[in-house]
Amino acid sequence: MKISSKTTNITTIRPGDDKFMLNDGVVMCPRAGFEISQNCPAEYKSIFITAINAGWIKPVAHVYGKELTMDALR
């Protein structure tokens, strides 16, 4: 049996990581976030917002390593 391994080119970035915030010199914004639909019932929105604020649910972004390299070269 032959076993081979391959490294991934995908990196996970979380809030607090250096590259989580995008900055074009004018605007800074997080690389990932949440969008709650207008149709979402208020009770669910409240629960979701509570969970985000408590840190139970966190945004993460998955990017190719080459994106981070190109961003660092700019």
N, C-alpha and C positions, 0 to 999 in steps of 0.2 A: 504494500500500500504506500502510495506517495502522498505526502501532506505538504501543501505549500501555503505560504501566508502572503498576504498583500497588505500594505499599509494604505490607509485611507487618506484622501485629499480633503476630507470634510472636517471642519472645526466647529465646535459648539461654543457660542459666546453667550455669556450671561450678564445680567445687570451687575455693574461694579467692575467688569473686565474693561481694560483699556480701550478696546475697539468696539464696545457695545454702542457708544454714541457716535452718530455720523455728524461730521462738521464740514460744511463747505465754505466756511469763512463768514457766512452771513447767518445761517441757521444751524442749530444743533438739535438733533432729534434721535430718539432711540432707534436702534436697528430693527427691533421687534416690539410688538405691543399687542393690545387687545382692542377689539372693536365690538361693542355690544349693539345689536340691532335695535332700531326704534320699536320693533314689534315684540321685543322681550318684555315679559311682565315685570312690573316694578319690584315685586318680591324677589324674583330671580336676580335682577340687576343688583339689588341691595346685597344679596348673599354673595354674588360674584365679586362685587367691589370690596366687601368685608374680607373675603378670602385673599384678594390681591393685596390689600393693605396690611393684612396679618402675615403676608409672606408665604401663605400656604399654596398659592398659585403664582408662578413667576414666568415672565416671558423669556424665551431663549431664541437665539437665531442660529441657524446652521448655514455656514458659508464655506466656499472652497478656499483652501489655504492660499491659492494664487490671488484671490480677491484681497486678502489681508496684505500680501506682499506688494501688490500694485498700490494699495492704499498707503502703505508705508513709504513707497517710492515717490509719491506725489508731493 
